[in-house]
Amino acid sequence: MKYSKATNYALHTMLYMIAFAPDRPVGVQQLADQQGVSPTYLSKILTKLVKAGLIESASGAGGGYRLRGRKEDISFLDIIHAVEGTASLFECCGSEDSKCLIHQVMVAAEDEMERHLRNTKLIELADRAALSK
């Protein structure tokens, strides 16, 4: 199973914001420099996170992006869905997916993975990230 690089950047961006800037705006340039990615590319990812309600943008001097809501509530799955969408990772070749035995196994595995990602919060990594700096 593979997620896009955009998801990787989104997860790292959100972890950085939770660990190092939970209460203040961070500029896109700083976030991009942190990961060695272009600010233009990261801006597109940040737009998806804004649309998902995970962060908000503040314009003007001292502006940037900041967390929206409680940092303790943000799960891996929230970020993945913001970037990748909610479509299933597996598409069956049959016309009636619900009757396909292979599809049933794949969906059950996907449900288990999503449950784990939903229950794992980025805040759990934030303290370790802060200590490693």
N, CA and C atoms as a LAMMPS dump frame, in Angstrom:
ITEM: TIMESTEP
0
ITEM: NUMBER OF ATOMS
399
ITEM: BOX BOUNDS ff ff ff
-5.0000000000000000e+02 5.0000000000000000e+02
-5.0000000000000000e+02 5.0000000000000000e+02
-5.0000000000000000e+02 5.0000000000000000e+02
ITEM: ATOMS id mol type element x y z
1 1 1 N 0.835 -1.166 0
2 1 2 C 0 0 0
3 1 3 C 0.889 1.241 0
4 2 1 N 0.496 2.212 -0.795
5 2 2 C 1.343 3.384 -0.904
6 2 3 C 0.482 4.642 -0.962
7 3 1 N 0.858 5.61 -0.166
8 3 2 C 0.208 6.916 -0.22
9 3 3 C 1.093 7.864 -1.015
10 4 1 N 0.511 8.954 -1.48
11 4 2 C 1.249 9.915 -2.283
12 4 3 C 2.26 10.692 -1.429
13 5 1 N 3.198 11.324 -2.108
14 5 2 C 4.16 12.175 -1.409
15 5 3 C 3.444 13.332 -0.727
16 6 1 N 2.336 13.776 -1.306
17 6 2 C 1.567 14.86 -0.708
18 6 3 C 1.104 14.488 0.7
19 7 1 N 0.697 13.243 0.88
20 7 2 C 0.287 12.78 2.211
21 7 3 C 1.476 12.791 3.162
22 8 1 N 2.616 12.365 2.691
23 8 2 C 3.834 12.392 3.501
24 8 3 C 4.125 13.824 3.963
25 9 1 N 4.084 14.782 3.042
26 9 2 C 4.342 16.18 3.393
27 9 3 C 3.274 16.723 4.34
28 10 1 N 2.032 16.341 4.123
29 10 2 C 0.943 16.803 4.994
30 10 3 C 1.123 16.288 6.411
31 11 1 N 1.465 15.015 6.555
32 11 2 C 1.677 14.437 7.886
33 11 3 C 2.841 15.128 8.598
34 12 1 N 3.944 15.338 7.889
35 12 2 C 5.093 16.003 8.498
36 12 3 C 4.792 17.465 8.831
37 13 1 N 4.04 18.134 7.976
38 13 2 C 3.65 19.525 8.243
39 13 3 C 2.798 19.609 9.496
40 14 1 N 1.815 18.732 9.598
41 14 2 C 0.933 18.756 10.761
42 14 3 C 1.681 18.388 12.033
43 15 1 N 2.589 17.421 11.953
44 15 2 C 3.383 17.065 13.129
45 15 3 C 4.222 18.256 13.578
46 16 1 N 4.839 18.944 12.624
47 16 2 C 5.653 20.124 12.958
48 16 3 C 4.781 21.181 13.644
49 17 1 N 3.607 21.435 13.09
50 17 2 C 2.741 22.466 13.665
51 17 3 C 2.281 22.091 15.075
52 18 1 N 1.979 20.833 15.292
53 18 2 C 1.53 20.392 16.614
54 18 3 C 2.678 20.445 17.622
55 19 1 N 3.865 20.008 17.205
56 19 2 C 4.992 19.921 18.132
57 19 3 C 5.652 21.264 18.399
58 20 1 N 5.752 22.127 17.395
59 20 2 C 6.571 23.328 17.536
60 20 3 C 5.817 24.653 17.411
61 21 1 N 4.604 24.624 16.884
62 21 2 C 3.863 25.878 16.694
63 21 3 C 2.368 25.674 16.903
64 22 1 N 1.984 25.099 18.035
65 22 2 C 0.554 24.804 18.214
66 22 3 C -0.322 26.048 18.368
67 23 1 N 0.258 27.168 18.796
68 23 2 C -0.556 28.347 19.092
69 23 3 C -0.204 29.568 18.253
70 24 1 N 0.652 29.386 17.255
71 24 2 C 1.032 30.552 16.455
72 24 3 C 1.057 30.186 14.976
73 25 1 N 0.837 31.175 14.116
74 25 2 C 0.896 30.904 12.67
75 25 3 C 2.32 30.614 12.202
76 26 1 N 2.428 29.748 11.213
77 26 2 C 3.708 29.4 10.615
78 26 3 C 3.592 29.671 9.117
79 27 1 N 4.592 30.341 8.566
80 27 2 C 4.583 30.656 7.145
81 27 3 C 4.857 29.446 6.28
82 28 1 N 4.33 29.489 5.071
83 28 2 C 4.52 28.382 4.141
84 28 3 C 6.002 28.193 3.816
85 29 1 N 6.756 29.272 3.748
86 29 2 C 8.183 29.153 3.441
87 29 3 C 8.906 28.363 4.527
88 30 1 N 8.595 28.65 5.781
89 30 2 C 9.222 27.924 6.891
90 30 3 C 8.849 26.446 6.849
91 31 1 N 7.575 26.161 6.591
92 31 2 C 7.126 24.773 6.516
93 31 3 C 7.777 24.041 5.34
94 32 1 N 7.92 24.737 4.223
95 32 2 C 8.546 24.141 3.041
96 32 3 C 10.035 23.899 3.28
97 33 1 N 10.706 24.877 3.87
98 33 2 C 12.134 24.722 4.172
99 33 3 C 12.372 23.546 5.11
100 34 1 N 11.487 23.366 6.056
101 34 2 C 11.597 22.284 7.042
102 34 3 C 11.665 20.917 6.358
103 35 1 N 10.976 20.808 5.203
104 35 2 C 10.891 19.514 4.526
105 35 3 C 11.643 19.465 3.198
106 36 1 N 12.22 20.579 2.802
107 36 2 C 12.941 20.601 1.54
108 36 3 C 12.039 20.451 0.324
109 37 1 N 10.893 21.113 0.368
110 37 2 C 9.923 21.033 -0.722
111 37 3 C 9.592 22.451 -1.187
112 38 1 N 9.093 22.583 -2.375
113 38 2 C 8.765 23.914 -2.892
114 38 3 C 7.551 24.496 -2.16
115 39 1 N 7.59 25.785 -1.844
116 39 2 C 6.453 26.425 -1.174
117 39 3 C 5.177 26.368 -2.021
118 40 1 N 5.327 26.429 -3.338
119 40 2 C 4.161 26.358 -4.221
120 40 3 C 3.473 25.007 -4.095
121 41 1 N 4.263 23.954 -4.113
122 41 2 C 3.72 22.602 -3.972
123 41 3 C 3.077 22.42 -2.595
124 42 1 N 3.764 22.87 -1.554
125 42 2 C 3.227 22.723 -0.202
126 42 3 C 1.958 23.549 -0.022
127 43 1 N 1.86 24.684 -0.673
128 43 2 C 0.646 25.514 -0.587
129 43 3 C -0.586 24.748 -1.052
130 44 1 N -0.426 23.951 -2.088
131 44 2 C -1.548 23.143 -2.588
132 44 3 C -1.996 22.122 -1.541
133 45 1 N -1.038 21.56 -0.847
134 45 2 C -1.35 20.593 0.209
135 45 3 C -2.012 21.308 1.385
136 46 1 N -1.497 22.47 1.749
137 46 2 C -2.065 23.245 2.849
138 46 3 C -3.501 23.647 2.552
139 47 1 N -3.795 23.937 1.284
140 47 2 C -5.163 24.277 0.891
141 47 3 C -6.113 23.122 1.188
142 48 1 N -5.662 21.888 0.946
143 48 2 C -6.488 20.714 1.251
144 48 3 C -6.705 20.575 2.757
145 49 1 N -5.676 20.871 3.53
146 49 2 C -5.807 20.792 4.995
147 49 3 C -6.739 21.872 5.522
148 50 1 N -6.725 23.043 4.889
149 50 2 C -7.652 24.119 5.26
150 50 3 C -9.085 23.692 4.942
151 51 1 N -9.294 23.17 3.732
152 51 2 C -10.636 22.727 3.325
153 51 3 C -11.176 21.641 4.246
154 52 1 N -10.283 20.814 4.778
155 52 2 C -10.695 19.743 5.694
156 52 3 C -10.934 20.258 7.11
157 53 1 N -10.61 21.539 7.357
158 53 2 C -10.836 22.12 8.679
159 53 3 C -9.77 21.791 9.704
160 54 1 N -8.627 21.281 9.265
161 54 2 C -7.559 20.928 10.196
162 54 3 C -6.687 22.119 10.561
163 55 1 N -6.525 23.044 9.608
164 55 2 C -5.748 24.257 9.841
165 55 3 C -6.52 25.427 9.267
166 56 1 N -6.051 26.623 9.596
167 56 2 C -6.632 27.828 9.016
168 56 3 C -5.508 28.745 8.589
169 57 1 N -5.811 29.609 7.636
170 57 2 C -4.782 30.54 7.183
171 57 3 C -5.075 31.92 7.734
172 58 1 N -4.002 32.612 8.068
173 58 2 C -4.094 33.983 8.563
174 58 3 C -3.242 34.841 7.639
175 59 1 N -3.83 35.845 7.045
176 59 2 C -3.071 36.683 6.117
177 59 3 C -2.484 37.888 6.834
178 60 1 N -1.618 38.585 6.116
179 60 2 C -1.011 39.796 6.665
180 60 3 C 0.297 39.519 7.373
181 61 1 N 0.847 40.596 7.946
182 61 2 C 2.11 40.48 8.689
183 61 3 C 1.917 39.53 9.862
184 62 1 N 2.84 38.618 10.014
185 62 2 C 2.724 37.636 11.09
186 62 3 C 1.715 36.549 10.781
187 63 1 N 1.269 36.491 9.536
188 63 2 C 0.284 35.488 9.138
189 63 3 C 0.932 34.157 8.833
190 64 1 N 0.162 33.278 8.295
191 64 2 C 0.62 31.943 7.949
192 64 3 C -0.484 30.952 8.207
193 65 1 N -0.117 29.764 8.595
194 65 2 C -1.082 28.701 8.879
195 65 3 C -0.969 28.314 10.337
196 66 1 N -2.113 28.02 10.926
197 66 2 C -2.124 27.564 12.317
198 66 3 C -3.182 26.484 12.477
199 67 1 N -3.021 25.722 13.534
200 67 2 C -3.969 24.65 13.814
201 67 3 C -5.352 25.22 14.066
202 68 1 N -6.326 24.443 13.677
203 68 2 C -7.714 24.819 13.948
204 68 3 C -8.3 23.698 14.803
205 69 1 N -8.864 24.045 15.903
206 69 2 C -9.414 23.018 16.779
207 69 3 C -8.368 22.47 17.734
208 70 1 N -8.721 21.376 18.378
209 70 2 C -7.847 20.783 19.395
210 70 3 C -6.787 19.893 18.756
211 71 1 N -5.542 20.176 19.061
212 71 2 C -4.443 19.382 18.506
213 71 3 C -4.511 17.93 18.968
214 72 1 N -5.115 17.683 20.113
215 72 2 C -5.226 16.327 20.655
216 72 3 C -6.172 15.448 19.824
217 73 1 N -7.01 16.08 19.016
218 73 2 C -8.014 15.331 18.254
219 73 3 C -7.564 14.946 16.848
220 74 1 N -6.452 15.455 16.376
221 74 2 C -6.05 15.25 14.984
222 74 3 C -5.407 13.875 14.817
223 75 1 N -6.042 13.055 13.986
224 75 2 C -5.543 11.697 13.751
225 75 3 C -4.827 11.608 12.409
226 76 1 N -4.071 10.541 12.263
227 76 2 C -3.432 10.256 10.987
228 76 3 C -4.483 10.17 9.884
229 77 1 N -5.609 9.526 10.194
230 77 2 C -6.646 9.332 9.186
231 77 3 C -7.251 10.66 8.742
232 78 1 N -7.409 11.607 9.658
233 78 2 C -7.932 12.925 9.283
234 78 3 C -7.072 13.548 8.184
235 79 1 N -5.782 13.46 8.347
236 79 2 C -4.845 14.076 7.396
237 79 3 C -4.828 13.295 6.087
238 80 1 N -4.813 11.989 6.179
239 80 2 C -4.814 11.161 4.97
240 80 3 C -6.075 11.416 4.155
241 81 1 N -7.226 11.45 4.798
242 81 2 C -8.468 11.724 4.079
243 81 3 C -8.478 13.124 3.48
244 82 1 N -7.888 14.088 4.154
245 82 2 C -7.831 15.454 3.624
246 82 3 C -7.063 15.501 2.306
247 83 1 N -6.011 14.712 2.203
248 83 2 C -5.152 14.741 1.016
249 83 3 C -5.584 13.717 -0.033
250 84 1 N -5.859 12.512 0.397
251 84 2 C -6.13 11.412 -0.542
252 84 3 C -7.612 11.229 -0.855
253 85 1 N -8.479 11.774 -0.011
254 85 2 C -9.901 11.505 -0.173
255 85 3 C -10.284 10.254 0.592
256 86 1 N -11.526 9.848 0.436
257 86 2 C -12.027 8.721 1.222
258 86 3 C -12.34 7.49 0.375
259 87 1 N -11.987 7.505 -0.893
260 87 2 C -12.263 6.356 -1.755
261 87 3 C -11.481 5.138 -1.278
262 88 1 N -12.034 3.981 -1.521
263 88 2 C -11.383 2.732 -1.148
264 88 3 C -10.079 2.564 -1.919
265 89 1 N -9.103 1.931 -1.283
266 89 2 C -7.831 1.657 -1.943
267 89 3 C -7.954 0.521 -2.953
268 90 1 N -8.981 -0.296 -2.81
269 90 2 C -9.131 -1.484 -3.644
270 90 3 C -10.402 -1.391 -4.47
271 91 1 N -10.278 -1.659 -5.743
272 91 2 C -11.443 -1.737 -6.619
273 91 3 C -11.516 -3.145 -7.169
274 92 1 N -12.658 -3.759 -7.002
275 92 2 C -12.843 -5.122 -7.485
276 92 3 C -13.203 -5.077 -8.973
277 93 1 N -12.889 -6.135 -9.663
278 93 2 C -13.176 -6.175 -11.097
279 93 3 C -14.604 -6.622 -11.378
280 94 1 N -15.301 -7.101 -10.362
281 94 2 C -16.673 -7.559 -10.536
282 94 3 C -17.664 -6.41 -10.522
283 95 1 N -18.86 -6.677 -11
284 95 2 C -19.873 -5.625 -11.065
285 95 3 C -20.567 -5.382 -9.725
286 96 1 N -20.632 -6.407 -8.891
287 96 2 C -21.253 -6.251 -7.577
288 96 3 C -20.203 -6.494 -6.499
289 97 1 N -19.524 -5.395 -6.101
290 97 2 C -18.432 -5.498 -5.134
291 97 3 C -18.847 -6.177 -3.84
292 98 1 N -20.057 -5.909 -3.372
293 98 2 C -20.475 -6.441 -2.07
294 98 3 C -20.575 -7.969 -2.07
295 99 1 N -20.716 -8.598 -3.229
296 99 2 C -20.82 -10.051 -3.306
297 99 3 C -19.473 -10.71 -3.603
298 100 1 N -18.473 -9.928 -3.955
299 100 2 C -17.165 -10.462 -4.301
300 100 3 C -16.406 -10.826 -3.025
301 101 1 N -15.985 -12.071 -2.927
302 101 2 C -15.298 -12.537 -1.724
303 101 3 C -13.946 -11.848 -1.544
304 102 1 N -13.243 -11.608 -2.629
305 102 2 C -11.951 -10.915 -2.541
306 102 3 C -12.17 -9.487 -2.059
307 103 1 N -13.16 -8.83 -2.573
308 103 2 C -13.461 -7.452 -2.166
309 103 3 C -13.771 -7.394 -0.667
310 104 1 N -14.522 -8.368 -0.17
311 104 2 C -14.865 -8.399 1.25
312 104 3 C -13.611 -8.476 2.121
313 105 1 N -12.645 -9.288 1.735
314 105 2 C -11.406 -9.418 2.495
315 105 3 C -10.617 -8.111 2.443
316 106 1 N -10.519 -7.523 1.259
317 106 2 C -9.749 -6.288 1.112
318 106 3 C -10.385 -5.137 1.885
319 107 1 N -11.693 -5.025 1.853
320 107 2 C -12.38 -3.962 2.59
321 107 3 C -12.228 -4.167 4.098
322 108 1 N -12.282 -5.404 4.545
323 108 2 C -12.078 -5.674 5.979
324 108 3 C -10.673 -5.249 6.405
325 109 1 N -9.682 -5.527 5.583
326 109 2 C -8.302 -5.126 5.9
327 109 3 C -8.185 -3.602 5.9
328 110 1 N -8.804 -2.971 4.94
329 110 2 C -8.775 -1.507 4.873
330 110 3 C -9.472 -0.891 6.094
331 111 1 N -10.572 -1.48 6.506
332 111 2 C -11.288 -0.991 7.693
333 111 3 C -10.4 -1.086 8.936
334 112 1 N -9.667 -2.183 9.057
335 112 2 C -8.774 -2.373 10.204
336 112 3 C -7.656 -1.322 10.202
337 113 1 N -7.093 -1.076 9.027
338 113 2 C -6.041 -0.067 8.91
339 113 3 C -6.596 1.324 9.245
340 114 1 N -7.778 1.643 8.724
341 114 2 C -8.379 2.943 9.012
342 114 3 C -8.686 3.103 10.492
343 115 1 N -9.113 2.049 11.136
344 115 2 C -9.387 2.109 12.579
345 115 3 C -8.103 2.471 13.331
346 116 1 N -6.996 1.84 12.952
347 116 2 C -5.708 2.127 13.598
348 116 3 C -5.295 3.581 13.342
349 117 1 N -5.41 4.042 12.109
350 117 2 C -5.027 5.411 11.77
351 117 3 C -5.946 6.444 12.423
352 118 1 N -7.211 6.104 12.604
353 118 2 C -8.164 6.993 13.274
354 118 3 C -7.848 7.105 14.756
355 119 1 N -7.401 6.014 15.344
356 119 2 C -7.116 5.992 16.783
357 119 3 C -5.723 6.504 17.129
358 120 1 N -4.87 6.678 16.145
359 120 2 C -3.524 7.176 16.38
360 120 3 C -3.498 8.675 16.12
361 121 1 N -3.206 9.429 17.151
362 121 2 C -3.21 10.892 17.064
363 121 3 C -1.783 11.408 16.897
364 122 1 N -1.639 12.481 16.134
365 122 2 C -0.309 13.056 15.926
366 122 3 C 0.298 13.584 17.21
367 123 1 N -0.531 13.976 18.166
368 123 2 C -0.033 14.494 19.439
369 123 3 C 0.844 13.44 20.127
370 124 1 N 0.577 12.147 19.853
371 124 2 C 1.366 11.076 20.445
372 124 3 C 2.829 11.139 19.999
373 125 1 N 3.073 11.695 18.829
374 125 2 C 4.438 11.818 18.313
375 125 3 C 5.055 13.181 18.604
376 126 1 N 4.226 14.157 18.921
377 126 2 C 4.7 15.533 19.065
378 126 3 C 5.748 15.687 20.158
379 127 1 N 5.536 15.057 21.286
380 127 2 C 6.524 15.183 22.371
381 127 3 C 7.866 14.565 21.972
382 128 1 N 7.814 13.414 21.305
383 128 2 C 9.052 12.779 20.847
384 128 3 C 9.758 13.634 19.791
385 129 1 N 8.977 14.268 18.921
386 129 2 C 9.564 15.136 17.897
387 129 3 C 10.242 16.354 18.543
388 130 1 N 9.59 16.924 19.539
389 130 2 C 10.147 18.091 20.224
390 130 3 C 11.442 17.731 20.951
391 131 1 N 11.485 16.552 21.548
392 131 2 C 12.673 16.127 22.268
393 131 3 C 13.848 15.831 21.327
394 132 1 N 13.555 15.42 20.103
395 132 2 C 14.624 15.069 19.178
396 132 3 C 15.243 16.284 18.489
397 133 1 N 14.677 17.452 18.688
398 133 2 C 15.216 18.681 18.058
399 133 3 C 16.384 19.218 18.833
